[in-house]
Amino acid sequence: MKNKEIPYKIYLNEQEMPKQWYNVRADMKKKPAPLLNPGTLEPMTADDLYVVFCEELAHQELDDTTAYIDIPQEIQDFYRMYRPSPLVRAYCLEEKLKTPAKIYYKFEGNNTSGSHKLNSAIAQAYYAKKQGLIGVTTETGAGQWGTALSMACAYLDLDCDVYMVKVSYEQKPFRREVMRTYGTKVTPSPSTATEVGKKILAEHPNTTGSLGCAISEAVESAVSREGYRYVLGSVLNQVLLHQSIIGLEAKVALDKYGIVPDVIIGCAGGGSNLGGLISPFMGEKLRGEKDYQFIAVEPASCPSLTRGKYVYDFCDTGMVTPLAKMYTLGSGFIPSANHAGGLRYHGMSPVVSELFHQGLLEARSVEQTSVFEAAEQFARVEGILPAPESSHAIRVAIDEALRCKETGEEKTILFGLTGTGYFDMLAYEKYNNGEMGDYIPSDEDLQKGFDGLPDIPQNR
């Protein structure tokens, strides 16, 4: 066993917790392209966004110059229920791999919602409550975001309606029941509860759903009722802002022991976990203070960064949301129902997309059987059953550590462990039974999604 000069778990005290979120856009010389109004194709204004989002969140969405934004005291108080989260040295995994690499992970699964999603859920629910709203609507894929928002809304006495991707609704009944326990109404999407849901079902009667479908329904549900607004768990600038608490805490913990990571790895679906983890480190890179290798890891079955197009696209399947410039597979892309984890979104955060486009981070896609292989390897030595989403990052962290074993490099690796896998046992069962396969869309499959990209001047 290695000499434990660094504790297994590095905890911050409450006084060391960040009091501000960090907005990485402020340090980006080339900013992410603005959201476009789908009717006028002009950049969205705050007034445009007020129809869908809470007013303060609309301002945060558009602010690309303020580097640090104060965390309201009420949110800080809520954070103290489960934050600061531990930074863990994976000594046992290092020993098992016999690697000279040092491996750390920031563990975000130590709250009832089971993931990092609560960091933004409480912020968005707080601003909705402060505005005097009745409730909020949203979508959820694997269910982590829906669970987190349900918990936040219950705490603040807000109504919460969640449209859950149908395949996840059926595969993950316990995640659904946690949401209902918190008082949330959960509807499988696409559904007959909305006009856009009816339209999607008419065109694709056997669809298993997608996040794009669920977003369309949640937005329609919000804008059609007085006193409601829509909230989103990833992709948006405001969400990456709230999730920066992850990276800020990680950096303080590392700095306490003089640790500088060489490689920083995060799973990437919409970009909230990855963006939150890397933001303060990316800020140092953008300012020329330090250099890091950043790796975004996505599923081979939904490869927006590695095989998508960097263009303006709708954020939803029903094409009712603003247009965002991002790496996308097309808003009509439906991931294979065989895909067991989250990370099912057709696009990627505009911030992450722009950073990737500038070559400031790299992207890798991994097949899901290799992801579950890494998940079980990690669980057996580190004592945590990881969520499938997080296990994408674990896969590449192990790969990087084994590469160090071959080369003799003593790199320091940091990755985000964003949640636990206790609601994903059906997927683990399929893997253990040898029933899980690897689906990789063909170029022809992806072309169907690309054919639906909006034909606008900005894309020509």
BAKEVO-821797 format. One record per residue (C-alpha): residue in three letters; x, y, z. Coordinates in steps of 0.001 Angstrom, whole numbers, plus 500000, padded with zeros to 6 digits. Example, Ala and Ser with C-alpha at 12.3 -4.5 7.8 and 13.67 -1.06 7.14 Angstrom:
% BAKEVO-821797
ALA512300495500507800;SER513670498940507140;
END
This chain:
% BAKEVO-821797
MET500000500000500000;LYS501286503462499152;ASN502469505855501813;LYS499432507859502906;GLU501048511287502908;ILE497724512606501603;PRO494495511691503492;TYR492067509292501883;LYS489451512016502019;ILE490158515736502015;TYR487348517685503637;LEU486906521426503735;ASN485308523121506707;GLU482308525399506294;GLN484477528523506382;GLU486426527233503365;MET483333526723501227;PRO483147529061498215;LYS480858532047498693;GLN480698532830494963;TRP480149530880491771;TYR482722531244488999;ASN481656532218485481;VAL484276530827483082;ARG482827532846480179;ALA484318535978481721;ASP487819534678480980;MET487043533356477506;LYS488479535673474871;LYS486057534241472325;LYS482682533912474001;PRO480125531205473251;ALA477786532241470438;PRO474549533832471701;LEU471225532031471878;LEU469021532960468935;ASN465320533755468950;PRO463815531041466708;GLY461351533538465234;THR463694536409464407;LEU467104534648464445;GLU468357537604466496;PRO470238537121469790;MET467920536434472690;THR467406539293475131;ALA466527539076478807;ASP462943540042477933;ASP462789537126475487;LEU464001534708478144;TYR461629535954480853;VAL458804534066479151;VAL460524530750479864;PHE463055531336482668;CYS463058533087486047;GLU464290536658485711;GLU467493536275487723;LEU468359533074485871;ALA467838534858482557;HIS470386537474483620;GLN472853534781484657;GLU472323533060481316;LEU473330536164479374;ASP476134537427481635;ASP479478536636480023;THR481546539338481718;THR481082538939485501;ALA483692536456486710;TYR482295535837490198;ILE478649535917491242;ASP477635535862494912;ILE475846532750496156;PRO472786533935498121;GLN472982533143501834;GLU469863530961501654;ILE471545528756499038;GLN474760528639501061;ASP472734527458504052;PHE471125524700501969;TYR474509523665500558;ARG475734523045504109;MET473394520050504372;TYR475663518109502028;ARG478575520360501143;PRO481481520600501110;SER481728517240499354;PRO484860515132499809;LEU487853514977497510;VAL489032511364497667;ARG492469509908496935;ALA491819506563495200;TYR494681504745496923;CYS493044501330496566;LEU492429501777492838;GLU496005502967492342;GLU497302499870494140;LYS495067497543492134;LEU496203499082488852;LYS499836499160490020;THR500149502587488447;PRO502542505369489398;ALA499698507805488718;LYS497923509533491578;ILE494137509418491207;TYR491661511754492904;TYR487916512021492525;LYS485464514660493678;PHE482481512741495065;GLU479109514394494520;GLY476884511460495513;ASN476611512211499223;ASN473113513690499192;THR469624512222498967;SER469215513110495301;GLY472360511084494675;SER474210513441492357;HIS475716516853491648;LYS472426518030490152;LEU471240519390493494;ASN473828522192493265;SER471844523887490491;ALA468390522577491443;ILE468338524480494730;ALA469617527627493023;GLN466972527545490301;ALA464190526686492760;TYR465352529509495046;TYR465129532115492286;ALA461696530818491288;LYS460465531108494865;LYS462008534559495244;GLN460138535675492125;GLY456861534538493678;LEU456169531708491249;ILE453875528760491954;GLY456049526071490461;VAL458478524888487815;THR458570522288485059;THR461479520309483712;GLU462606517182481917;THR464824514383483165;GLY466674511574481436;ALA468174509062483845;GLY466281510796486646;GLN469070512442488632;TRP468057515972487685;GLY464367515301488276;THR465150513838491692;ALA467311516803492657;LEU464744519356491529;SER461997517461493361;MET463998517657496562;ALA464699521379496117;CYS461064522201495323;ALA459802520217498295;TYR462156522172500555;LEU460878525501499186;ASP457197524517498850;LEU457131524836495065;ASP455038522764492680;CYS457188520546490441;ASP456239518790487183;VAL458781516451485594;TYR458632514938482115;MET460794511821482251;VAL462177510183479109;LYS459928507187478564;VAL462645504543478414;SER464067505778481742;TYR460574506044483251;GLU460150502345482517;GLN463694501207483348;LYS464117503223486551;PRO460888503024488560;PHE462625503667491868;ARG464091506959490684;ARG460583507882489588;GLU459195506967493005;VAL461752509117494819;MET460451512086492814;ARG456869511213493698;THR457865510868497355;TYR458953514503497228;GLY455536515441495835;THR456447515749492154;LYS454171514838489270;VAL456139512569486899;THR454954512032483323;PRO456591509656480809;SER457654511547477692;PRO456514511855474994;SER452981511972476388;THR449467513037475464;ALA449559515741478171;THR450933518353475751;GLU450316519295472143;VAL453957518781471201;GLY453887515367472879;LYS450857514362470846;LYS452585515516467668;ILE455741513534468418;LEU453711510409469222;ALA451752510775465990;GLU454965510909463972;HIS456854508316466028;PRO454275506126467831;ASN456821503607469124;THR459476506077470243;THR461268505461473533;GLY461676509218473953;SER464617511553474301;LEU465629514535476366;GLY464766516720473375;CYS461184515412473456;ALA460882515893477202;ILE462256519442477025;SER459601520356474450;GLU456841519104476716;ALA458224520771479826;VAL458591524129478068;GLU455035523965476705;SER453729523054480146;ALA455510526036481704;VAL454590528742479204;SER450940527675479057;ARG450340528196482788;GLU450460531368484845;GLY453004531347487651;TYR455237528623486214;ARG458669528690484623;TYR460870526109482990;VAL464205525016484496;LEU466950522874482956;GLY469501520615484617;SER472375520926482175;VAL473578522599478951;LEU472705526180479894;ASN475271528777480966;GLN473467529347484254;VAL473722525645485152;LEU477470525506484542;LEU477753528615486705;HIS476003526917489654;GLN477967523701489157;SER481271525577489387;ILE480958524933493132;ILE482352521454492342;GLY485558522675490756;LEU485990525541493221;GLU485826523168496196;ALA488117520673494469;LYS490686523388493814;VAL490676524620497415;ALA491132521039498650;LEU493993520364496228;ASP495673523667497043;LYS495663522783500768;TYR498153520014500027;GLY499970521631497116;ILE498508519157494613;VAL498343520184490954;PRO496390517851488632;ASP497816517072485220;VAL494649515549483769;ILE491050516518484639;ILE488288514202483404;GLY484514514484483411;CYS481607512658481839;ALA479796514745479237;GLY476132514560478325;GLY474888518129478386;GLY477997519481480093;SER476957520383483662;ASN479258518016485542;LEU482212518466483211;GLY481785522235483052;GLY481358522542486800;LEU484447520497487562;ILE486816522102485067;SER485674525747485226;PRO488149527218487762;PHE491011525167486312;MET490036526221482794;GLY490012529812484026;GLU493676529455485007;LYS494456528014481584;LEU492591530816479810;ARG494453533426481847;GLY497799531767481047;GLU498517530931484699;LYS498658527123484444;ASP498102524376481914;TYR495981521268482278;GLN494774518442480048;PHE490963518325480051;ILE489084515262478774;ALA485335515115478128;VAL484032511545478028;GLU480791510752476220;PRO478952507553475247;ALA479699506119471821;SER475936505756471369;CYS475351509518471697;PRO478599511107470438;SER477788514804470105;LEU481339516116470591;THR483250513403468758;ARG480898512989465796;GLY478492515918465915;LYS478397519178463970;TYR479186522585465466;VAL476156524564464310;TYR473039526280465594;ASP470350523800466561;PHE467179523656468571;CYS467615522532472159;ASP464500520380471891;THR462829517959469492;GLY459667520016469179;MET461703523010467989;VAL460104525516470365;THR463215526528472325;PRO465915529048471402;LEU468632528024468975;ALA472035527330470528;LYS475358526983468748;MET476743523701469991;TYR478061520363468946;THR474905518479468065;LEU473575515310466470;GLY470372517097465504;SER467379517755467728;GLY465567514811466172;PHE468254512319467180;ILE466896509565469437;PRO469537507579471346;SER469278503808471309;ALA467060502383474049;ASN469938499974474668;HIS471918502844476172;ALA471683502298479925;GLY473005505526481418;GLY472164509186481183;LEU474234511375478861;ARG471470511054476290;TYR471215514650475096;HIS471581515355471375;GLY473727518447471935;MET476348519875474252;SER476688522981476396;PRO477592526040474272;VAL480394526802476743;VAL481864523293476527;SER481331523288472764;GLU483247526541472283;LEU486092525399474534;PHE486302522149472583;HIS486156523984469270;GLN489077526147470375;GLY491108523030471216;LEU491188523792474945;LEU489795520379475849;GLU489623517007474141;ALA486779514524473817;ARG486636510734473828;SER483726508386473293;VAL483514505029475066;GLU481313501962474634;GLN478951501091477433;THR480211497560478171;SER483673499025478803;VAL482025501669480995;PHE480316499049483167;GLU483525497034483306;ALA485249500099484771;ALA482294500751487102;GLU482518497283488626;GLN486305497454488868;PHE485983500751490745;ALA483175499485493014;ARG485175496434494055;VAL488181498407495248;GLU486863501867496208;GLY483629500817497912;ILE481278503078495965;LEU478784501822493398;PRO479081504519490716;ALA476358505851488464;PRO476711504837484798;GLU477211508492483855;SER480163508939486209;SER481561505603485093;HIS482379507106481701;ALA484903509314483507;ILE486111506342485555;ARG486759504418482320;VAL489086507072480948;ALA490705507732484336;ILE491647504043484487;ASP492866504160480893;GLU495067507165481689;ALA496420505497484833;LEU497297502351482866;ARG499029504495480263;CYS501145505957483065;LYS501972502383484108;GLU503311501737480604;THR505286504984480337;GLY506337505360483955;GLU504844508863484158;GLU503654509944487597;LYS500706512037486487;THR498055513317488858;ILE494544512538487620;LEU491348514209488839;PHE487879513084487789;GLY484313513814488789;LEU482262511071490457;THR478878512668490123;GLY476527510136491592;THR475732506659492887;GLY474351503753490869;TYR471776502305493247;PHE468895503234490941;ASP470671501708487948;MET470694498075489021;LEU468712496931485978;ALA471642498061483840;TYR474146496387486144;GLU472027493221485985;LYS472103493254482181;TYR475850493717482217;ASN476382490910484737;ASN474096488595482752;GLY476003489266479546;GLU472905490833478001;MET474332494311477480;GLY475526495269474022;ASP477352498184472467;TYR475375500291470057;ILE477323502713467917;PRO475258504722465425;SER476359504465461816;ASP477089507498459682;GLU473713506882458039;ASP471994506922461446;LEU473631510229462327;GLN472818511731458952;LYS469107511443459727;GLY469636513812462639;PHE471850516145460621;ASP469193516328457900;GLY466903517996460424;LEU469307520781461364;PRO467784524226460847;ASP468533525800457483;ILE469407529307458647;PRO472039531817457459;GLN474175531221460559;ASN474620527565459538;ARG475562528192455907;
END
